[in-house]
Amino acid sequence: MKIKQFVLVSRPGNDGEPVAENFRLEEVDLSDDLIDGLVLAKTLYISVDPYLRCRMNEDTGTDYIQPWKVSEVLDSGGIGVIELSKNSHLRVGDIVTSFNWPWQTKCILDGDTVKQLDPNLVDGHLSHLLGAVGMTGLTAFLGLKEKGHVIPGANQTIVVSGAAGACGSLAGQIGRLFGCSRVIGICGTNEKCAALTSELDFDEALNYKEPRLGERLRACCPDGVDVYFDNVGGEISDLVISQMKKGSHVVLCGQISEYNKDVPYPPPLNPQTESILKERNITRERFLVLNYIDQEASAIVQLSEWVRTGKLKVKETIVHGIENTAGAFLSMMRGGNFGKQIVQVTE
């Protein structure tokens, strides 16, 4: 059968911004002649996320994320439906997911490397299983639970950078559900700011592209910042940390402002920010959701309940068609998404 797939043509370089020319869409033949243990799956959804920028480099800077290889098929989180199975644990019609789903319209997978999903967890909204009730939701939930030190009733203020992104849009809401009394978001457009406050229960939202961000943040947080959920790094994070209280906490989730630069992860802080962390005893520890996988099942149950009851509102930016996958990634890296960026490959 004929399928479509994306391959990596070239790397942007550690200091380069990814461009469309780094990717190529191909049409190739795929055999459905399966050996034991394999399945043929039709791709339903593909997730594109900021960390994939690191996979475009020869060295990702981590030992838990492997680089994409030039001239080979790209992969990321994905969801599909089994069309043929020679795996005793999977049947035709099963919905499955993988962190390494090929960017293909159909693919042959080792059935033992995919995870079966329960569509009832999300009332059939399968894309949520890549976002709010998937790895993105787990990252926000467990990051705040393990590193945020939220204390119900303690009148804490949380600030979220990248607040209109996949993780940030959830982190602010989860901070509130955990007990923060004040939720402040930082993002890149006035439209996103308005949506955060009108739809996602943020108290205030600040456009970092407008002048005097520091003054505006101080007006929102007159008593200082207790918890900072950091998705962006760079100058914005320096500014937020300068307004954090003694004994406060940074949840180090992502550093998207630094991903196109040749720096280690997490990127080094400037000396002034480093000094503030030490003087005020502010914790800023690298957070990796894979270290808390024993909590995954219970966290997914909680996230699912919040989504179904409307306590956790889900925002997604969905584009349609495998041919738009690379474009969706490039748009997301430039802030073109609100909430989780998803590619719907087939119905």
C-alpha positions as CSV (number, residue, x, y, z in Angstrom):
1,M,0.0,0.0,0.0
2,K,1.1,3.6,-0.5
3,I,1.6,5.7,2.6
4,K,3.0,9.2,3.3
5,Q,5.8,9.9,5.7
6,F,8.1,12.8,6.9
7,V,11.8,12.4,7.0
8,L,14.5,14.7,8.3
9,V,16.5,16.1,5.4
10,S,18.9,18.3,7.3
11,R,19.6,19.8,10.7
12,P,19.2,23.5,11.5
13,G,22.4,23.5,13.5
14,N,22.5,24.0,17.3
15,D,22.2,27.7,16.9
16,G,19.7,27.7,14.0
17,E,16.0,28.1,13.7
18,P,14.2,25.1,12.2
19,V,12.8,25.7,8.7
20,A,10.5,23.9,6.3
21,E,13.5,22.8,4.2
22,N,14.7,20.6,7.1
23,F,11.8,18.2,6.4
24,R,10.6,16.3,3.4
25,L,7.2,14.5,2.8
26,E,7.6,11.3,0.9
27,E,5.2,8.7,-0.6
28,V,6.4,5.1,-0.2
29,D,5.2,1.6,-0.3
30,L,4.4,-0.3,3.0
31,S,3.8,-4.0,3.1
32,D,1.1,-5.4,5.3
33,D,2.8,-8.8,5.5
34,L,3.3,-9.0,9.3
35,I,5.5,-11.3,11.3
36,D,4.5,-12.5,14.8
37,G,4.3,-9.7,17.3
38,L,3.8,-6.9,14.9
39,V,0.7,-4.7,14.2
40,L,-0.3,-2.4,11.4
41,A,-1.8,0.8,12.7
42,K,-3.5,3.7,11.0
43,T,-2.3,7.0,12.5
44,L,-5.0,9.2,14.0
45,Y,-3.1,11.9,15.9
46,I,0.5,13.2,16.1
47,S,1.8,15.4,18.9
48,V,4.4,18.1,18.1
49,D,6.2,19.6,21.2
50,P,9.0,22.0,22.0
51,Y,11.4,19.2,23.1
52,L,11.5,17.9,19.5
53,R,13.7,20.9,18.6
54,C,16.5,19.2,20.7
55,R,16.0,16.0,18.6
56,M,16.9,18.0,15.5
57,N,20.5,18.3,16.8
58,E,23.2,15.6,16.5
59,D,23.3,15.6,20.3
60,T,20.1,16.2,22.3
61,G,22.0,17.1,25.4
62,T,20.2,14.4,27.4
63,D,20.4,10.7,27.8
64,Y,16.7,10.1,27.7
65,I,15.9,11.7,24.3
66,Q,17.5,10.3,21.2
67,P,18.3,12.6,18.2
68,W,16.4,12.2,15.0
69,K,18.6,10.7,12.2
70,V,19.0,12.4,8.8
71,S,17.1,10.7,6.0
72,E,15.1,8.6,8.5
73,V,11.4,8.9,9.4
74,L,10.6,11.4,12.2
75,D,8.7,10.3,15.3
76,S,7.0,11.8,18.4
77,G,4.0,11.1,20.6
78,G,1.1,9.6,18.6
79,I,-2.1,7.7,18.7
80,G,-3.5,5.2,16.2
81,V,-5.9,2.4,15.6
82,I,-4.9,-1.2,14.9
83,E,-5.9,-2.4,11.4
84,L,-4.0,-5.7,11.4
85,S,-2.5,-7.6,14.3
86,K,-0.2,-10.5,14.8
87,N,0.3,-9.7,18.5
88,S,-1.6,-11.8,21.0
89,H,-2.3,-8.7,23.2
90,L,-3.8,-6.4,20.6
91,R,-6.9,-6.7,18.4
92,V,-8.1,-4.9,15.3
93,G,-9.8,-1.7,16.5
94,D,-7.7,-1.2,19.6
95,I,-6.6,2.4,20.2
96,V,-2.8,2.5,21.0
97,T,-0.2,5.1,21.7
98,S,3.6,5.4,21.7
99,F,6.2,8.1,22.5
100,N,8.0,7.2,19.2
101,W,5.1,7.1,16.8
102,P,6.4,7.5,13.2
103,W,5.2,10.5,11.2
104,Q,3.4,8.3,8.7
105,T,-0.2,7.8,7.7
106,K,0.1,4.1,8.5
107,C,2.9,2.2,10.2
108,I,4.1,-1.2,11.3
109,L,4.9,-1.4,15.0
110,D,6.1,-3.9,17.5
111,G,2.9,-4.5,19.5
112,D,4.9,-4.8,22.7
113,T,6.2,-1.2,22.4
114,V,2.8,0.4,22.2
115,K,0.3,1.1,25.1
116,Q,-3.4,0.5,24.8
117,L,-5.6,3.4,25.6
118,D,-9.1,3.7,27.0
119,P,-11.2,6.2,25.0
120,N,-13.7,6.4,27.9
121,L,-11.1,8.2,30.0
122,V,-11.7,11.3,27.8
123,D,-15.3,10.6,26.6
124,G,-13.9,9.8,23.2
125,H,-11.8,12.9,22.7
126,L,-8.7,10.9,21.8
127,S,-6.4,13.9,21.2
128,H,-6.7,14.7,25.0
129,L,-4.7,11.5,25.6
130,L,-1.7,13.2,24.0
131,G,-2.3,16.4,26.1
132,A,-4.3,17.1,29.2
133,V,-4.8,13.4,30.0
134,G,-1.4,12.3,28.6
135,M,2.2,13.3,29.0
136,T,1.5,17.0,28.9
137,G,-1.0,16.8,31.7
138,L,1.3,14.5,33.7
139,T,4.2,17.0,33.3
140,A,2.1,19.9,34.7
141,F,0.5,17.8,37.4
142,L,3.6,16.0,38.7
143,G,5.8,19.0,38.2
144,L,3.6,21.1,40.6
145,K,3.0,18.2,43.0
146,E,6.7,17.3,43.3
147,K,8.5,20.6,42.9
148,G,5.9,23.3,43.4
149,H,5.2,22.8,47.1
150,V,1.7,24.2,46.9
151,I,0.1,24.5,50.3
152,P,-3.8,24.8,50.3
153,G,-4.9,27.9,52.2
154,A,-1.4,29.5,52.3
155,N,-2.5,32.3,49.9
156,Q,0.2,31.5,47.4
157,T,0.8,33.1,44.0
158,I,1.9,31.1,41.0
159,V,3.3,32.6,37.9
160,V,3.4,30.5,34.7
161,S,5.5,31.4,31.7
162,G,4.5,30.0,28.3
163,A,1.1,30.1,29.8
164,A,-0.8,29.7,26.6
165,G,1.2,26.6,25.5
166,A,0.3,23.0,26.0
167,C,1.8,22.6,29.5
168,G,1.4,26.2,30.7
169,S,-2.3,26.4,30.0
170,L,-2.8,23.3,32.2
171,A,-0.2,24.3,34.9
172,G,-2.0,27.5,35.8
173,Q,-5.3,25.7,36.2
174,I,-3.7,22.8,38.2
175,G,-2.0,25.3,40.4
176,R,-5.4,26.7,41.3
177,L,-6.8,23.2,41.8
178,F,-3.9,22.3,44.1
179,G,-4.6,25.4,46.2
180,C,-2.9,28.5,44.8
181,S,-5.0,31.6,45.5
182,R,-3.6,33.7,42.7
183,V,-2.6,32.6,39.2
184,I,-0.7,34.8,36.8
185,G,0.2,33.9,33.2
186,I,2.8,35.3,30.8
187,C,2.4,34.7,27.1
188,G,3.0,36.4,23.7
189,T,-0.2,38.0,22.5
190,N,-3.1,40.1,23.8
191,E,-5.5,37.5,22.4
192,K,-3.9,34.7,24.4
193,C,-3.9,36.9,27.5
194,A,-7.6,37.5,27.2
195,A,-8.3,33.8,26.7
196,L,-6.3,32.8,29.8
197,T,-8.3,35.1,32.0
198,S,-11.7,34.6,30.4
199,E,-11.6,30.9,29.8
200,L,-8.9,29.3,31.9
201,D,-9.4,30.9,35.3
202,F,-6.1,32.9,35.4
203,D,-6.4,36.0,37.5
204,E,-4.1,38.1,35.3
205,A,-2.2,37.5,32.0
206,L,0.7,39.6,30.8
207,N,2.0,40.0,27.2
208,Y,5.8,39.8,27.5
209,K,6.2,41.7,24.2
210,E,4.7,44.8,25.7
211,P,6.9,47.2,27.7
212,R,7.6,47.3,31.4
213,L,6.9,43.6,32.1
214,G,8.6,43.8,35.4
215,E,6.4,46.6,36.6
216,R,3.3,44.9,35.4
217,L,4.3,41.7,37.1
218,R,5.0,43.4,40.4
219,A,1.6,45.1,40.2
220,C,0.0,41.6,39.8
221,C,2.1,40.1,42.6
222,P,2.6,42.8,45.2
223,D,3.7,40.3,47.8
224,G,6.0,38.4,45.5
225,V,5.9,35.0,43.7
226,D,5.7,31.7,45.6
227,V,5.7,29.3,42.7
228,Y,7.1,29.8,39.2
229,F,6.3,27.2,36.6
230,D,9.0,27.9,34.0
231,N,8.4,26.9,30.4
232,V,10.6,29.5,28.7
233,G,13.9,30.4,30.5
234,G,15.9,33.4,29.4
235,E,15.1,37.0,30.3
236,I,11.5,36.3,31.3
237,S,12.6,33.8,33.9
238,D,15.3,36.1,35.2
239,L,12.7,38.8,35.7
240,V,10.2,36.4,37.5
241,I,12.9,35.0,39.7
242,S,13.9,38.5,40.7
243,Q,10.4,38.9,42.2
244,M,10.3,35.6,44.0
245,K,10.0,35.3,47.8
246,K,12.4,33.6,50.2
247,G,11.9,29.9,50.3
248,S,9.9,29.9,47.1
249,H,10.0,27.3,44.3
250,V,10.8,27.1,40.6
251,V,9.3,24.2,38.6
252,L,11.8,23.8,35.8
253,C,9.7,22.4,33.0
254,G,11.0,23.8,29.8
255,Q,13.3,26.5,28.3
256,I,11.9,27.1,24.8
257,S,13.5,30.5,24.5
258,E,16.9,28.7,24.6
259,Y,16.2,25.7,22.3
260,N,17.7,27.4,19.2
261,K,20.9,28.2,21.0
262,D,24.0,26.1,21.6
263,V,23.7,25.8,25.4
264,P,23.5,22.9,27.7
265,Y,20.1,21.9,29.3
266,P,19.1,23.4,31.6
267,P,20.9,26.5,30.3
268,P,23.2,28.3,32.8
269,L,21.7,31.3,34.6
270,N,23.2,34.8,34.7
271,P,25.2,35.5,37.8
272,Q,22.6,37.9,39.2
273,T,19.8,35.4,39.0
274,E,22.1,32.7,40.4
275,S,22.8,34.9,43.4
276,I,19.1,35.6,44.0
277,L,18.4,31.9,44.1
278,K,21.1,31.3,46.7
279,E,20.3,34.4,48.8
280,R,16.6,33.6,49.0
281,N,16.9,29.9,49.2
282,I,14.8,29.4,46.1
283,T,14.6,25.8,44.9
284,R,15.2,25.3,41.1
285,E,15.6,21.6,40.4
286,R,15.4,20.0,37.0
287,F,12.1,18.2,36.7
288,L,11.8,15.0,34.6
289,V,8.3,13.4,34.6
290,L,9.9,9.9,33.8
291,N,11.3,9.9,37.3
292,Y,7.8,9.7,38.7
293,I,6.2,7.1,36.5
294,D,5.0,5.2,39.5
295,Q,2.5,8.0,40.0
296,E,1.3,8.0,36.4
297,A,-1.9,5.9,36.8
298,S,-3.3,7.8,39.8
299,A,-2.4,11.1,38.2
300,I,-4.1,10.2,34.9
301,V,-7.3,9.2,36.8
302,Q,-7.3,12.6,38.5
303,L,-6.6,14.5,35.3
304,S,-9.4,12.6,33.5
305,E,-11.9,13.4,36.3
306,W,-11.0,17.1,36.2
307,V,-11.4,17.2,32.4
308,R,-14.7,15.3,32.4
309,T,-16.2,17.5,35.1
310,G,-14.9,20.8,33.5
311,K,-12.6,21.7,36.4
312,L,-9.6,21.4,33.9
313,K,-10.4,23.1,30.6
314,V,-8.5,21.8,27.5
315,K,-7.2,24.0,24.7
316,E,-5.9,22.5,21.5
317,T,-4.7,23.8,18.2
318,I,-5.4,21.1,15.6
319,V,-4.3,21.0,12.0
320,H,-5.4,18.3,9.6
321,G,-3.4,16.1,7.3
322,I,0.0,14.4,7.6
323,E,1.4,16.9,5.1
324,N,1.0,19.7,7.7
325,T,3.0,18.0,10.5
326,A,6.2,19.8,9.9
327,G,4.4,23.1,9.5
328,A,2.6,22.5,12.8
329,F,5.9,22.0,14.5
330,L,7.4,25.1,13.1
331,S,4.3,27.2,14.0
332,M,4.4,25.9,17.5
333,M,8.0,26.8,17.9
334,R,7.1,30.4,17.0
335,G,4.1,30.5,19.4
336,G,1.4,29.9,16.8
337,N,-0.5,27.6,19.0
338,F,-2.9,28.1,21.9
339,G,-2.8,25.0,24.1
340,K,-1.6,21.6,22.8
341,Q,-0.5,21.5,19.1
342,I,-1.9,18.4,17.5
343,V,-2.0,17.0,14.0
344,Q,-5.1,15.0,13.1
345,V,-3.8,12.6,10.4
346,T,-7.1,10.7,9.8
347,E,-10.6,10.7,11.2
